Amino acid sequence: MIGRLVIDGVRRSMEAHNKLGAGHREEVYQQAMLKKLPEAG
């Protein structure tokens, strides 16, 4: 169960990074992740 949650979290963080591209400040990626979390349920 925990492994699945970790994999899902990593997948979502990679999606956010791929969508935004490299070179942004960490806060930009954090905000993108926060917007995606409600979709995860």
WOQUIVEN-V329617 format. One record per run of one state. SS is the DSSP state (H for helix, E for strand, C for the rest). FROM is the first residue (numbers start at 1). TO is the last residue. If there is no record, write none. Layout:
ss:SS from:FROM to:TO
ss:SS from:FROM to:TO
This chain:
ss:C from:1 to:1
ss:H from:2 to:20
ss:C from:21 to:25
ss:H from:26 to:40
ss:C from:41 to:41
